[in-house]
Amino acid sequence: MGWLESIRAGLGKQFETQPVTIEPLDIRVYNSLGTVVYAIAETHQPAASTSAPRMIYTTYVMVHECGEWRIAHIHASAMPLETAGQFAARLRHGQGPLH
């Protein structure tokens, strides 16, 4: 099994045991010759409505090789509660969450 299939299988297993709705709140795209970085602030809301949503910051790095785009790197980490609160306040006030 390749690394991409391994990632898919792991995410499938995780979401099967703990379903979650993922909503992107802010997407930033940075590109240069042959490389694109997507920086995405997301909420992850567990299907169990009693659970609080988590704010996650995810980056996806894509590279262009041999005429095709491929995923070179994925990283996701939970936002600290203080940062998530500041992010939400900026969203409410229309100030642009990542700036």
N, C-alpha and C positions, 0 to 999 in steps of 0.2 A: 504494500500500500504506500503510495506517495505521500508527501507531507501535506498537500492540499486535501487529499482524501482523508487523511488522519485528522486534520482540523475539522472538516465537515462531520466526520463520525463523532468526534468529541463534543462538538456543539449540539449535534442531534441528540446524543445521549443526555447531555446536560439539560436541554430544553424539554426532553421527554419526561425527565424526573421532576423538573421545576419549570413549567411553562412560564414564559415572560413575553410581554409586549414591549418592543423597542421602538421608541419614537425619537427621530433626530430633531434636536432643537435648534442647532446652528451648524452649518456646514461651511468650511473654508477650503478652498482649493488653491494649492500652490504648485506651479509647474515650472519646469525648465526643460531643456532639450533632452527628451527621452525619459523623463521622470515626472511623475505627478504624485503629490501628497494630498490626501484628504484628511483634514482634521475635523472631527465630528464630536459635538457634545450631544449626548443621548440621555434619555431617561429609560430605565429598565423597570417596568412595572410587573411584579410577579402576578400570576393569574389569581392567586389567593388575594382577594381584595382587602384583606386585613393587613397585608404587608405594605410597608412604605416603599415608594419607588426609590431607586438609587440613581444618582447622576454618574454617568460614565463618560470618560474622555477617551476617544478611540482615534487612532491614526492608521491609515492604510497607505502603503507606499506601492505604487505601480511603476514598472519599468517597461520600456519598449525595446524589445530585442527580436531580431530576425523577422520584422514585420508584424509582430504580435505583442499585445500587452499582457503582462503577467504580474501577479501579486508577489512583491519582493519581501514585504514585511507587514505584519499586523501587530499593533500593540493596543491594549485597552487597560485602563486603570480607573478605579473608583475615585471620584472627586471627594476631597475632604469636605465634611459638613459645612465648615465655614465658607469654603470656596463655592460650594453648591448654593448656599444662601445668597452670596454676592452675585452669582451668575443669575439666579432667579430674580433678584431685585433689578438687575440691569435689563432683563427681558421685560419685566413689568413696566419699566420706565422708558422703554424703547431706545436704550443707549447703546445697543450693540453688545451682546454678551461676551465676546472674546476680545474686546478692545477696551 
